[in-house]
């Protein structure tokens, strides 16, 4: 059985380069999966990577200005 890597909210926030409050908001809005261990949340690394993949947006090139 493969070992699952669990991250704390603080570790997930550091990975995403956001405030931990943002991670809590994502969890509460069911946008980021988390496991409740007592009153503490843990995030599986694969779920964090899935969240990043799903959050990607397609960026279109801006039209060049003609001078």
Secondary structure by P-SEA (a helix, b strand, c coil): cbbbbbbcaaaaaaaacccaaaaaaaaaaccbbbbbcccbbbbcaaaaaaaaaaabbbbbbcccccc
